[in-house]
Amino acid sequence: MDTLEIKKLVSQLKKGDVNAFDRLFKEYSDKVYNFCRRLLNKESDAEDVTQEVFIALWNNREKIDPDASISAYISGIARNQIFSVYRKRYYSQRYLLHLSHTGTKNESVTEDTINYRQLNELFQKHLEKLPPKRREIFKLSRIDGLSYKDIAQKLDISENTVDVQIRKALDYFREKFLNYSAM
């Protein structure tokens, strides 16, 4: 599909056209699945994330900029969903580790609170290690919920710079949390 055709489909998608969504799904779903499969190593997780990506695309269709790269937009959603899977894996492994040490299936609220605080402290520690500009961009995106376009305008930088910085931050966190999940 050429660029003009894709832009036309994105414009139609933005208006709620189901056929345009179907065509974009057919164009990008295999690419998203293969990307997820490489990073998640589980077929079922890759399938779930692929579904979540397109659900998010449909749910946020009105916010999409038809002049921006839909491929980059879809990739960004996929990266965020993959990061979420890694976070869930980490929480699950820590929880199972805790259960194996306590010998019980009943988790106390106090223990949950402590585990949450420890994980949050770990996240904050790694967040502070990011370079200042990358940290600011990451916080604006993931904590304040701003779009790449809004961040670019606010910081007077390109959307591509925002995308690159978010990718680097996510790669950094993925590396750090994968190391901890092996414990």
OpenMM code with the backbone's topology and positions (N, CA, C; nanometers):
from openmm import Vec3, app, unit

residues = "MET ASP THR LEU GLU ILE LYS LYS LEU VAL SER GLN LEU LYS LYS GLY ASP VAL ASN ALA PHE ASP ARG LEU PHE LYS GLU TYR SER ASP LYS VAL TYR ASN PHE CYS ARG ARG LEU LEU ASN LYS GLU SER ASP ALA GLU ASP VAL THR GLN GLU VAL PHE ILE ALA LEU TRP ASN ASN ARG GLU LYS ILE ASP PRO ASP ALA SER ILE SER ALA TYR ILE SER GLY ILE ALA ARG ASN GLN ILE PHE SER VAL TYR ARG LYS ARG TYR TYR SER GLN ARG TYR LEU LEU HIS LEU SER HIS THR GLY THR LYS ASN GLU SER VAL THR GLU ASP THR ILE ASN TYR ARG GLN LEU ASN GLU LEU PHE GLN LYS HIS LEU GLU LYS LEU PRO PRO LYS ARG ARG GLU ILE PHE LYS LEU SER ARG ILE ASP GLY LEU SER TYR LYS ASP ILE ALA GLN LYS LEU ASP ILE SER GLU ASN THR VAL ASP VAL GLN ILE ARG LYS ALA LEU ASP TYR PHE ARG GLU LYS PHE LEU ASN TYR SER ALA MET".split()
positions = [
    Vec3(0.0845, -0.1179, 0.0000),
    Vec3(0.0000, 0.0000, 0.0000),
    Vec3(0.0890, 0.1242, 0.0000),
    Vec3(0.0574, 0.2210, -0.0828),
    Vec3(0.1403, 0.3408, -0.0881),
    Vec3(0.0994, 0.4412, 0.0210),
    Vec3(0.1825, 0.5405, 0.0406),
    Vec3(0.1648, 0.6378, 0.1480),
    Vec3(0.0334, 0.7137, 0.1383),
    Vec3(-0.0039, 0.7544, 0.0181),
    Vec3(-0.1294, 0.8283, 0.0013),
    Vec3(-0.2502, 0.7438, 0.0386),
    Vec3(-0.2474, 0.6182, -0.0017),
    Vec3(-0.3576, 0.5279, 0.0302),
    Vec3(-0.3680, 0.5064, 0.1810),
    Vec3(-0.2536, 0.4926, 0.2457),
    Vec3(-0.2531, 0.4741, 0.3915),
    Vec3(-0.3068, 0.5987, 0.4609),
    Vec3(-0.2635, 0.7169, 0.4163),
    Vec3(-0.3141, 0.8420, 0.4759),
    Vec3(-0.4659, 0.8528, 0.4588),
    Vec3(-0.5141, 0.8108, 0.3431),
    Vec3(-0.6585, 0.8145, 0.3186),
    Vec3(-0.7303, 0.7196, 0.4146),
    Vec3(-0.6741, 0.6012, 0.4333),
    Vec3(-0.7343, 0.5046, 0.5260),
    Vec3(-0.7335, 0.5573, 0.6695),
    Vec3(-0.6248, 0.6227, 0.7074),
    Vec3(-0.6157, 0.6790, 0.8430),
    Vec3(-0.7207, 0.7876, 0.8620),
    Vec3(-0.7397, 0.8713, 0.7614),
    Vec3(-0.8439, 0.9752, 0.7681),
    Vec3(-0.9818, 0.9120, 0.7828),
    Vec3(-1.0056, 0.8053, 0.7083),
    Vec3(-1.1341, 0.7358, 0.7180),
    Vec3(-1.1495, 0.6676, 0.8541),
    Vec3(-1.0407, 0.6088, 0.9029),
    Vec3(-1.0424, 0.5457, 1.0347),
    Vec3(-1.0790, 0.6477, 1.1419),
    Vec3(-1.0188, 0.7640, 1.1301),
    Vec3(-1.0438, 0.8705, 1.2271),
    Vec3(-1.1929, 0.9047, 1.2343),
    Vec3(-1.2621, 0.8872, 1.1240),
    Vec3(-1.4061, 0.9156, 1.1179),
    Vec3(-1.4900, 0.7951, 1.1604),
    Vec3(-1.4235, 0.6838, 1.1939),
    Vec3(-1.4965, 0.5667, 1.2409),
    Vec3(-1.5276, 0.4636, 1.1352),
    Vec3(-1.4604, 0.4696, 1.0219),
    Vec3(-1.4847, 0.3762, 0.9119),
    Vec3(-1.4255, 0.2381, 0.9454),
    Vec3(-1.5124, 0.1402, 0.9643),
    Vec3(-1.4711, 0.0048, 1.0001),
    Vec3(-1.3924, -0.0613, 0.8871),
    Vec3(-1.4310, -0.0349, 0.7635),
    Vec3(-1.3590, -0.0940, 0.6496),
    Vec3(-1.2150, -0.0438, 0.6434),
    Vec3(-1.1939, 0.0832, 0.6739),
    Vec3(-1.0579, 0.1375, 0.6763),
    Vec3(-0.9770, 0.0700, 0.7871),
    Vec3(-1.0413, 0.0493, 0.9006),
    Vec3(-0.9741, -0.0203, 1.0113),
    Vec3(-0.9346, -0.1616, 0.9685),
    Vec3(-1.0263, -0.2316, 0.9035),
    Vec3(-0.9979, -0.3680, 0.8574),
    Vec3(-0.8782, -0.3710, 0.7625),
    Vec3(-0.8735, -0.2763, 0.6723),
    Vec3(-0.7625, -0.2723, 0.5758),
    Vec3(-0.6301, -0.2414, 0.6445),
    Vec3(-0.6333, -0.1495, 0.7416),
    Vec3(-0.5107, -0.1191, 0.8173),
    Vec3(-0.4693, -0.2400, 0.9012),
    Vec3(-0.5671, -0.3075, 0.9568),
    Vec3(-0.5375, -0.4290, 1.0333),
    Vec3(-0.4677, -0.5312, 0.9442),
    Vec3(-0.5217, -0.5533, 0.8255),
    Vec3(-0.4618, -0.6502, 0.7321),
    Vec3(-0.3211, -0.6082, 0.6913),
    Vec3(-0.2994, -0.4785, 0.6803),
    Vec3(-0.1686, -0.4270, 0.6384),
    Vec3(-0.0631, -0.4420, 0.7486),
    Vec3(-0.1033, -0.4197, 0.8744),
    Vec3(-0.0045, -0.4097, 0.9823),
    Vec3(-0.0060, -0.5223, 1.0852),
    Vec3(-0.1086, -0.6039, 1.0905),
    Vec3(-0.1189, -0.7024, 1.1988),
    Vec3(-0.0049, -0.8038, 1.1988),
    Vec3(0.0350, -0.8523, 1.0819),
    Vec3(0.1461, -0.9481, 1.0786),
    Vec3(0.2766, -0.8847, 1.1243),
    Vec3(0.2986, -0.7604, 1.0864),
    Vec3(0.4205, -0.6901, 1.1278),
    Vec3(0.4221, -0.6722, 1.2793),
    Vec3(0.3079, -0.6335, 1.3349),
    Vec3(0.2984, -0.6148, 1.4800),
    Vec3(0.3199, -0.7482, 1.5510),
    Vec3(0.2539, -0.8515, 1.5024),
    Vec3(0.2675, -0.9836, 1.5648),
    Vec3(0.4141, -1.0297, 1.5631),
    Vec3(0.4807, -1.0188, 1.4498),
    Vec3(0.6204, -1.0627, 1.4393),
    Vec3(0.7113, -0.9822, 1.5311),
    Vec3(0.6867, -0.8532, 1.5401),
    Vec3(0.7633, -0.7675, 1.6309),
    Vec3(0.7433, -0.8148, 1.7756),
    Vec3(0.6195, -0.8379, 1.8141),
    Vec3(0.5877, -0.8818, 1.9500),
    Vec3(0.6446, -1.0210, 1.9773),
    Vec3(0.6356, -1.1067, 1.8803),
    Vec3(0.6839, -1.2452, 1.8968),
    Vec3(0.8334, -1.2481, 1.9243),
    Vec3(0.9077, -1.1618, 1.8546),
    Vec3(1.0527, -1.1557, 1.8757),
    Vec3(1.0864, -1.1094, 2.0170),
    Vec3(1.0099, -1.0155, 2.0701),
    Vec3(1.0428, -0.9572, 2.2001),
    Vec3(0.9820, -1.0312, 2.3188),
    Vec3(0.8730, -1.1008, 2.2964),
    Vec3(0.8038, -1.1632, 2.4091),
    Vec3(0.8306, -1.3127, 2.4238),
    Vec3(0.8767, -1.3762, 2.3194),
    Vec3(0.9115, -1.5180, 2.3226),
    Vec3(0.7957, -1.6126, 2.3526),
    Vec3(0.6757, -1.5625, 2.3616),
    Vec3(0.5587, -1.6481, 2.3825),
    Vec3(0.4547, -1.6124, 2.2785),
    Vec3(0.4115, -1.7138, 2.2057),
    Vec3(0.3145, -1.6917, 2.0999),
    Vec3(0.1846, -1.6305, 2.1531),
    Vec3(0.1375, -1.6821, 2.2656),
    Vec3(0.0104, -1.6325, 2.3210),
    Vec3(0.0219, -1.4859, 2.3641),
    Vec3(0.1365, -1.4478, 2.4212),
    Vec3(0.1565, -1.3070, 2.4590),
    Vec3(0.1605, -1.2180, 2.3354),
    Vec3(0.2273, -1.2651, 2.2305),
    Vec3(0.2346, -1.1868, 2.1066),
    Vec3(0.0967, -1.1691, 2.0452),
    Vec3(0.0150, -1.2734, 2.0498),
    Vec3(-0.1211, -1.2639, 1.9972),
    Vec3(-0.2036, -1.1652, 2.0794),
    Vec3(-0.1921, -1.1747, 2.2123),
    Vec3(-0.2670, -1.0846, 2.3004),
    Vec3(-0.2273, -0.9393, 2.2784),
    Vec3(-0.0977, -0.9154, 2.2694),
    Vec3(-0.0500, -0.7779, 2.2507),
    Vec3(-0.0943, -0.7248, 2.1147),
    Vec3(-0.0891, -0.8082, 2.0129),
    Vec3(-0.1342, -0.7653, 1.8801),
    Vec3(-0.2803, -0.7233, 1.8855),
    Vec3(-0.3619, -0.8008, 1.9537),
    Vec3(-0.5032, -0.7635, 1.9689),
    Vec3(-0.5164, -0.6315, 2.0437),
    Vec3(-0.4428, -0.6164, 2.1525),
    Vec3(-0.4501, -0.4936, 2.2330),
    Vec3(-0.4073, -0.3714, 2.1525),
    Vec3(-0.3085, -0.3886, 2.0666),
    Vec3(-0.2608, -0.2779, 1.9831),
    Vec3(-0.3739, -0.2269, 1.8945),
    Vec3(-0.4444, -0.3188, 1.8311),
    Vec3(-0.5497, -0.2760, 1.7387),
    Vec3(-0.6759, -0.2296, 1.8115),
    Vec3(-0.6975, -0.2811, 1.9298),
    Vec3(-0.8069, -0.2280, 2.0126),
    Vec3(-0.7758, -0.0832, 2.0494),
    Vec3(-0.6507, -0.0589, 2.0902),
    Vec3(-0.6093, 0.0778, 2.1245),
    Vec3(-0.6164, 0.1697, 2.0026),
    Vec3(-0.5772, 0.1176, 1.8872),
    Vec3(-0.5847, 0.1973, 1.7642),
    Vec3(-0.7290, 0.2399, 1.7388),
    Vec3(-0.8218, 0.1460, 1.7504),
    Vec3(-0.9626, 0.1782, 1.7277),
    Vec3(-1.0137, 0.2758, 1.8348),
    Vec3(-0.9822, 0.2487, 1.9591),
    Vec3(-1.0322, 0.3330, 2.0685),
    Vec3(-0.9779, 0.4754, 2.0638),
    Vec3(-0.8599, 0.4928, 2.0069),
    Vec3(-0.7964, 0.6252, 2.0017),
    Vec3(-0.7969, 0.6836, 1.8608),
    Vec3(-0.8807, 0.6315, 1.7742),
    Vec3(-0.8810, 0.6716, 1.6331),
    Vec3(-0.9027, 0.8212, 1.6141),
    Vec3(-0.9820, 0.8828, 1.6996),
    Vec3(-1.0127, 1.0253, 1.6838),
    Vec3(-0.8924, 1.1143, 1.7140),
    Vec3(-0.7950, 1.0613, 1.7867),
    Vec3(-0.6763, 1.1383, 1.8241),
    Vec3(-0.5629, 1.1258, 1.7215),
    Vec3(-0.5780, 1.0361, 1.6266),
    Vec3(-0.4710, 1.0081, 1.5302),
    Vec3(-0.4550, 1.1247, 1.4333),
    Vec3(-0.3299, 1.1604, 1.4081),
    Vec3(-0.2978, 1.2634, 1.3097),
    Vec3(-0.2769, 1.1942, 1.1748),
    Vec3(-0.3654, 1.2182, 1.0768),
    Vec3(-0.3537, 1.1498, 0.9472),
    Vec3(-0.2236, 1.1810, 0.8734),
    Vec3(-0.1595, 1.2930, 0.9074),
    Vec3(-0.0347, 1.3287, 0.8408),
    Vec3(0.0872, 1.2639, 0.9054),
    Vec3(0.0698, 1.2106, 1.0261),
    Vec3(0.1802, 1.1435, 1.0953),
    Vec3(0.1878, 0.9981, 1.0481),
    Vec3(0.2980, 0.9356, 1.0767),
    Vec3(0.3190, 0.7970, 1.0359),
    Vec3(0.2332, 0.7032, 1.1206),
    Vec3(0.1398, 0.6349, 1.0563),
    Vec3(0.0562, 0.5386, 1.1285),
    Vec3(0.1401, 0.4194, 1.1720),
    Vec3(0.2410, 0.3872, 1.0941),
    Vec3(0.3302, 0.2772, 1.1295),
    Vec3(0.4025, 0.3077, 1.2612),
    Vec3(0.4524, 0.4293, 1.2756),
    Vec3(0.5195, 0.4685, 1.3997),
    Vec3(0.4209, 0.4710, 1.5159),
    Vec3(0.2997, 0.5159, 1.4888),
    Vec3(0.1960, 0.5208, 1.5921),
    Vec3(0.1638, 0.3798, 1.6425),
    Vec3(0.1457, 0.2875, 1.5496),
    Vec3(0.1157, 0.1486, 1.5846),
    Vec3(0.2341, 0.0857, 1.6586),
    Vec3(0.3551, 0.1153, 1.6114),
    Vec3(0.4746, 0.0622, 1.6788),
    Vec3(0.4853, 0.1136, 1.8211),
    Vec3(0.4515, 0.2383, 1.8412),
    Vec3(0.4548, 0.2956, 1.9759),
    Vec3(0.3559, 0.2268, 2.0686),
    Vec3(0.2369, 0.2007, 2.0180),
    Vec3(0.1376, 0.1287, 2.0987),
    Vec3(0.1916, -0.0105, 2.1327),
    Vec3(0.2501, -0.0766, 2.0344),
    Vec3(0.3035, -0.2118, 2.0565),
    Vec3(0.4138, -0.2099, 2.1613),
    Vec3(0.5042, -0.1134, 2.1529),
    Vec3(0.6122, -0.1038, 2.2521),
    Vec3(0.5557, -0.0842, 2.3925),
    Vec3(0.4578, 0.0015, 2.4054),
    Vec3(0.3970, 0.0253, 2.5361),
    Vec3(0.3305, -0.1012, 2.5901),
    Vec3(0.2630, -0.1732, 2.5038),
    Vec3(0.1968, -0.2971, 2.5458),
    Vec3(0.2997, -0.4030, 2.5858),
    Vec3(0.4095, -0.4110, 2.5129),
    Vec3(0.5155, -0.5066, 2.5462),
    Vec3(0.5772, -0.4708, 2.6807),
    Vec3(0.6006, -0.3436, 2.7034),
    Vec3(0.6538, -0.2985, 2.8323),
    Vec3(0.5578, -0.3391, 2.9447),
    Vec3(0.4301, -0.3268, 2.9201),
    Vec3(0.3289, -0.3659, 3.0183),
    Vec3(0.3368, -0.5159, 3.0479),
    Vec3(0.3577, -0.5971, 2.9448),
    Vec3(0.3706, -0.7416, 2.9644),
    Vec3(0.4920, -0.7711, 3.0520),
    Vec3(0.6035, -0.7041, 3.0259),
    Vec3(0.7228, -0.7252, 3.1079),
    Vec3(0.6979, -0.6849, 3.2533),
    Vec3(0.6271, -0.5748, 3.2742),
    Vec3(0.5938, -0.5334, 3.4116),
    Vec3(0.5087, -0.6389, 3.4799),
    Vec3(0.4078, -0.6896, 3.4099),
    Vec3(0.3203, -0.7921, 3.4681),
    Vec3(0.3990, -0.9182, 3.5006),
    Vec3(0.4897, -0.9565, 3.4121),
    Vec3(0.5736, -1.0742, 3.4380),
    Vec3(0.6562, -1.0533, 3.5644),
    Vec3(0.7119, -0.9354, 3.5763),
    Vec3(0.7937, -0.9049, 3.6931),
    Vec3(0.7105, -0.9168, 3.8207),
    Vec3(0.5929, -0.8540, 3.8209),
    Vec3(0.5056, -0.8607, 3.9383),
    Vec3(0.4692, -1.0057, 3.9696),
    Vec3(0.4356, -1.0815, 3.8675),
    Vec3(0.3967, -1.2204, 3.8886),
    Vec3(0.5107, -1.3020, 3.9468),
    Vec3(0.6299, -1.2844, 3.8937),
    Vec3(0.7444, -1.3599, 3.9441),
    Vec3(0.7769, -1.3230, 4.0883),
    Vec3(0.7694, -1.1960, 4.1174),
    Vec3(0.7947, -1.1528, 4.2553),
    Vec3(0.6880, -1.2096, 4.3497),
    Vec3(0.5644, -1.2096, 4.3058),
    Vec3(0.4556, -1.2617, 4.3872),
    Vec3(0.4736, -1.4113, 4.4111),
    Vec3(0.5052, -1.4858, 4.3049),
    Vec3(0.5267, -1.6299, 4.3197),
    Vec3(0.6463, -1.6593, 4.4084),
    Vec3(0.7493, -1.5805, 4.3971),
    Vec3(0.8657, -1.5958, 4.4831),
    Vec3(0.8260, -1.5740, 4.6286),
    Vec3(0.7465, -1.4715, 4.6499),
    Vec3(0.7005, -1.4437, 4.7862),
    Vec3(0.6177, -1.5603, 4.8396),
    Vec3(0.5267, -1.6132, 4.7575),
    Vec3(0.4443, -1.7253, 4.8011),
    Vec3(0.5298, -1.8466, 4.8350),
    Vec3(0.6327, -1.8700, 4.7561),
    Vec3(0.7181, -1.9859, 4.7829),
    Vec3(0.7942, -1.9697, 4.9136),
    Vec3(0.8232, -1.8468, 4.9533),
    Vec3(0.8944, -1.8232, 5.0792),
    Vec3(0.8015, -1.8277, 5.1994),
    Vec3(0.6773, -1.7872, 5.1816),
    Vec3(0.5846, -1.7853, 5.2949),
    Vec3(0.5169, -1.9196, 5.3138),
    Vec3(0.5128, -2.0000, 5.2078),
    Vec3(0.4510, -2.1310, 5.2190),
    Vec3(0.2995, -2.1251, 5.2296),
    Vec3(0.2413, -2.0127, 5.1962),
    Vec3(0.0967, -1.9976, 5.2047),
    Vec3(0.0456, -1.9284, 5.0806),
    Vec3(-0.0798, -1.9487, 5.0516),
    Vec3(-0.1398, -1.8822, 4.9371),
    Vec3(-0.2099, -1.7541, 4.9773),
    Vec3(-0.2124, -1.7246, 5.1052),
    Vec3(-0.2777, -1.6027, 5.1523),
    Vec3(-0.1752, -1.4915, 5.1636),
    Vec3(-0.1918, -1.3890, 5.0826),
    Vec3(-0.0996, -1.2750, 5.0816),
    Vec3(-0.1576, -1.1661, 5.1692),
    Vec3(-0.0792, -1.1152, 5.2614),
    Vec3(-0.1305, -1.0090, 5.3485),
    Vec3(-0.1246, -0.8750, 5.2764),
    Vec3(-0.2138, -0.7863, 5.3160),
    Vec3(-0.2175, -0.6527, 5.2579),
    Vec3(-0.0874, -0.5798, 5.2871),
    Vec3(-0.0331, -0.6009, 5.4030),
    Vec3(0.0925, -0.5359, 5.4413),
    Vec3(0.2056, -0.5788, 5.3481),
    Vec3(0.2140, -0.7077, 5.3190),
    Vec3(0.3177, -0.7581, 5.2292),
    Vec3(0.3011, -0.6994, 5.0890),
    Vec3(0.1777, -0.6921, 5.0411),
    Vec3(0.1521, -0.6334, 4.9101),
    Vec3(0.1984, -0.4885, 4.9068),
    Vec3(0.1680, -0.4168, 5.0122),
    Vec3(0.2074, -0.2764, 5.0200),
    Vec3(0.3588, -0.2636, 5.0187),
    Vec3(0.4248, -0.3465, 5.0935),
    Vec3(0.5720, -0.3434, 5.0981),
    Vec3(0.6298, -0.3773, 4.9613),
    Vec3(0.5764, -0.4825, 4.8984),
    Vec3(0.6258, -0.5205, 4.7654),
    Vec3(0.6040, -0.4094, 4.6636),
    Vec3(0.4863, -0.3479, 4.6698),
    Vec3(0.4584, -0.2377, 4.5780),
    Vec3(0.5570, -0.1237, 4.6010),
    Vec3(0.5787, -0.0891, 4.7260),
    Vec3(0.6721, 0.0202, 4.7567),
    Vec3(0.8125, -0.0120, 4.7095),
    Vec3(0.8556, -0.1360, 4.7300),
    Vec3(0.9899, -0.1751, 4.6864),
    Vec3(1.0023, -0.1655, 4.5337),
    Vec3(0.9004, -0.2134, 4.4646),
    Vec3(0.9036, -0.2073, 4.3188),
    Vec3(0.8994, -0.0625, 4.2711),
    Vec3(0.8179, 0.0172, 4.3337),
    Vec3(0.8097, 0.1582, 4.2977),
    Vec3(0.9431, 0.2296, 4.3250),
    Vec3(1.0053, 0.1985, 4.4378),
    Vec3(1.1369, 0.2565, 4.4685),
    Vec3(1.2391, 0.2161, 4.3629),
    Vec3(1.2341, 0.0911, 4.3218),
    Vec3(1.3251, 0.0413, 4.2187),
    Vec3(1.3022, 0.1156, 4.0870),
    Vec3(1.1748, 0.1318, 4.0504),
    Vec3(1.1420, 0.2057, 3.9284),
    Vec3(1.1930, 0.3500, 3.9387),
    Vec3(1.1667, 0.4164, 4.0509),
    Vec3(1.2103, 0.5552, 4.0694),
    Vec3(1.3620, 0.5661, 4.0633),
    Vec3(1.4298, 0.4696, 4.1236),
    Vec3(1.5765, 0.4684, 4.1215),
    Vec3(1.6283, 0.4634, 3.9778),
    Vec3(1.5695, 0.3743, 3.8984),
    Vec3(1.6129, 0.3631, 3.7589),
    Vec3(1.5685, 0.4838, 3.6764),
    Vec3(1.4532, 0.5386, 3.7076),
    Vec3(1.4052, 0.6585, 3.6382),
    Vec3(1.5029, 0.7739, 3.6584),
    Vec3(1.5529, 0.7890, 3.7786),
    Vec3(1.6462, 0.8979, 3.8086),
    Vec3(1.7814, 0.8797, 3.7400),
    Vec3(1.8124, 0.7580, 3.6983),
    Vec3(1.9396, 0.7321, 3.6294),
    Vec3(1.9345, 0.7685, 3.4813),
    Vec3(1.8141, 0.7921, 3.4299),
    Vec3(1.8031, 0.8337, 3.2898),
    Vec3(1.8640, 0.9725, 3.2730),
    Vec3(1.9175, 1.0023, 3.1548),
    Vec3(1.9642, 1.1391, 3.1292),
    Vec3(1.8474, 1.2372, 3.1479),
    Vec3(1.8742, 1.3576, 3.1975),
    Vec3(1.7670, 1.4526, 3.2337),
    Vec3(1.6623, 1.4750, 3.1252),
    Vec3(1.7028, 1.4954, 3.0020),
    Vec3(1.6063, 1.5226, 2.8946),
    Vec3(1.5207, 1.3989, 2.8668),
    Vec3(1.5855, 1.2819, 2.8638),
    Vec3(1.5126, 1.1573, 2.8398),
    Vec3(1.4137, 1.1326, 2.9539),
    Vec3(1.4557, 1.1585, 3.0769),
    Vec3(1.3687, 1.1417, 3.1933),
    Vec3(1.2468, 1.2337, 3.1822),
    Vec3(1.2715, 1.3590, 3.1427),
    Vec3(1.1622, 1.4549, 3.1294),
    Vec3(1.0630, 1.4090, 3.0223),
    Vec3(1.1146, 1.3650, 2.9088),
    Vec3(1.0295, 1.3180, 2.7994),
    Vec3(0.9507, 1.1948, 2.8434),
    Vec3(1.0171, 1.1020, 2.9100),
    Vec3(0.9506, 0.9800, 2.9567),
    Vec3(0.8387, 1.0133, 3.0558),
    Vec3(0.8653, 1.1025, 3.1499),
    Vec3(0.7634, 1.1406, 3.2490),
    Vec3(0.6441, 1.2074, 3.1807),
    Vec3(0.6712, 1.2957, 3.0848),
    Vec3(0.5619, 1.3626, 3.0147),
    Vec3(0.4755, 1.2617, 2.9396),
    Vec3(0.5397, 1.1599, 2.8851),
    Vec3(0.4656, 1.0595, 2.8087),
    Vec3(0.3948, 0.9596, 2.8996),
    Vec3(0.4697, 0.8955, 2.9881),
    Vec3(0.4156, 0.7821, 3.0627),
    Vec3(0.3472, 0.8207, 3.1939),
    Vec3(0.3865, 0.9298, 3.2534),
    Vec3(0.3252, 0.9691, 3.3805),
    Vec3(0.2171, 1.0740, 3.3576),
    Vec3(0.2473, 1.1749, 3.2739),
    Vec3(0.1495, 1.2805, 3.2478),
    Vec3(0.0549, 1.2447, 3.1334),
    Vec3(0.0908, 1.1431, 3.0538),
    Vec3(0.0027, 1.0955, 2.9474),
    Vec3(-0.0040, 1.1837, 2.8240),
    Vec3(0.0982, 1.2667, 2.8010),
    Vec3(0.0978, 1.3525, 2.6823),
    Vec3(0.1340, 1.2721, 2.5576),
    Vec3(0.0810, 1.3128, 2.4446),
    Vec3(0.1149, 1.2490, 2.3176),
    Vec3(0.2544, 1.2951, 2.2747),
    Vec3(0.3122, 1.2208, 2.1813),
    Vec3(0.4442, 1.2585, 2.1301),
    Vec3(0.4389, 1.3989, 2.0700),
    Vec3(0.3303, 1.4277, 2.0007),
    Vec3(0.3152, 1.5589, 1.9372),
    Vec3(0.3113, 1.6698, 2.0426),
    Vec3(0.2356, 1.6477, 2.1504),
    Vec3(0.2267, 1.7478, 2.2573),
    Vec3(0.3618, 1.7685, 2.3256),
    Vec3(0.4332, 1.6597, 2.3470),
    Vec3(0.5652, 1.6690, 2.4101),
    Vec3(0.6595, 1.7470, 2.3199),
    Vec3(0.6575, 1.7141, 2.1907),
    Vec3(0.7448, 1.7820, 2.0946),
    Vec3(0.7172, 1.9321, 2.0950),
    Vec3(0.5911, 1.9689, 2.0966),
    Vec3(0.5559, 2.1112, 2.0980),
    Vec3(0.5982, 2.1775, 2.2288),
    Vec3(0.5734, 2.1097, 2.3389),
    Vec3(0.6055, 2.1655, 2.4707),
    Vec3(0.7561, 2.1882, 2.4881),
    Vec3(0.8365, 2.0931, 2.4386),
    Vec3(0.9819, 2.1007, 2.4568),
    Vec3(1.0545, 2.1581, 2.3355),
    Vec3(0.9777, 2.1950, 2.2326),
    Vec3(1.0338, 2.2510, 2.1100),
    Vec3(1.1384, 2.1578, 2.0477),
    Vec3(1.0986, 2.0307, 2.0331),
    Vec3(1.1819, 1.9296, 1.9686),
    Vec3(1.0939, 1.8551, 1.8679),
    Vec3(1.1553, 1.7700, 1.7873),
    Vec3(1.0774, 1.6959, 1.6883),
    Vec3(1.0097, 1.5747, 1.7530),
    Vec3(0.9012, 1.5304, 1.6886),
    Vec3(0.8335, 1.4095, 1.7372),
    Vec3(0.9265, 1.2890, 1.7263),
    Vec3(1.0117, 1.2898, 1.6266),
    Vec3(1.1073, 1.1809, 1.6103),
    Vec3(1.2020, 1.1749, 1.7307),
    Vec3(1.2458, 1.2900, 1.7786),
    Vec3(1.3329, 1.2941, 1.8964),
    Vec3(1.2595, 1.2365, 2.0168),
    Vec3(1.1336, 1.2717, 2.0311),
    Vec3(1.0527, 1.2177, 2.1409),
    Vec3(1.0465, 1.0657, 2.1288),
    Vec3(1.0160, 1.0166, 2.0094),
    Vec3(1.0057, 0.8727, 1.9865),
    Vec3(1.1370, 0.8017, 2.0192),
    Vec3(1.2477, 0.8559, 1.9734),
    Vec3(1.3786, 0.7944, 1.9975),
    Vec3(1.4088, 0.7911, 2.1475),
    Vec3(1.3801, 0.9004, 2.2169),
    Vec3(1.4083, 0.9061, 2.3607),
    Vec3(1.3192, 0.8091, 2.4393),
    Vec3(1.1939, 0.7976, 2.4014),
    Vec3(1.1033, 0.7034, 2.4681),
    Vec3(1.1517, 0.5606, 2.4434),
    Vec3(1.1903, 0.5316, 2.3198),
    Vec3(1.2411, 0.3977, 2.2884),
    Vec3(1.3627, 0.3630, 2.3728),
    Vec3(1.4549, 0.4583, 2.3834),
    Vec3(1.5760, 0.4335, 2.4620),
    Vec3(1.5418, 0.4122, 2.6094),
    Vec3(1.4477, 0.4892, 2.6610),
    Vec3(1.4063, 0.4732, 2.8007),
    Vec3(1.3422, 0.3362, 2.8212),
    Vec3(1.2546, 0.2959, 2.7301),
    Vec3(1.1886, 0.1660, 2.7428),
    Vec3(1.2891, 0.0516, 2.7325),
    Vec3(1.3864, 0.0642, 2.6426),
    Vec3(1.4912, -0.0374, 2.6322),
    Vec3(1.5690, -0.0478, 2.7633),
    Vec3(1.5984, 0.0677, 2.8218),
    Vec3(1.6711, 0.0711, 2.9483),
    Vec3(1.5905, 0.0004, 3.0584),
    Vec3(1.4631, 0.0351, 3.0710),
    Vec3(1.3793, -0.0275, 3.1732),
    Vec3(1.3627, -0.1771, 3.1480),
    Vec3(1.3451, -0.2137, 3.0221),
    Vec3(1.3302, -0.3553, 2.9887),
    Vec3(1.4532, -0.4320, 3.0361),
    Vec3(1.5699, -0.3781, 3.0086),
    Vec3(1.6941, -0.4435, 3.0494),
    Vec3(1.7018, -0.4549, 3.2017),
    Vec3(1.6695, -0.3477, 3.2711),
    Vec3(1.6789, -0.3475, 3.4175),
    Vec3(1.5781, -0.4428, 3.4809),
    Vec3(1.4553, -0.4425, 3.4305),
    Vec3(1.3531, -0.5264, 3.4920),
    Vec3(1.3676, -0.6718, 3.4521),
    Vec3(1.4238, -0.6988, 3.3365),
    Vec3(1.4491, -0.8390, 3.3003),
    Vec3(1.5555, -0.8969, 3.3907),
    Vec3(1.6551, -0.8166, 3.4262),
    Vec3(1.7588, -0.8638, 3.5177),
    Vec3(1.7002, -0.8956, 3.6546),
    Vec3(1.6079, -0.8121, 3.7009),
    Vec3(1.5474, -0.8356, 3.8307),
    Vec3(1.4477, -0.9505, 3.8272),
    Vec3(1.3831, -0.9725, 3.7144),
    Vec3(1.2829, -1.0786, 3.7080),
    Vec3(1.3477, -1.2171, 3.7127),
    Vec3(1.4768, -1.2237, 3.6863),
    Vec3(1.5466, -1.3517, 3.6911),
    Vec3(1.5757, -1.3949, 3.8343),
    Vec3(1.5538, -1.3064, 3.9292),
    Vec3(1.5828, -1.3396, 4.0698),
    Vec3(1.4878, -1.4435, 4.1227),
] * unit.nanometer
topology = app.Topology()
chain = topology.addChain("A")
for resn in residues:
    res = topology.addResidue(resn, chain)
    for name in ("N", "CA", "C"):
        topology.addAtom(name, app.Element.getBySymbol(name[0]), res)
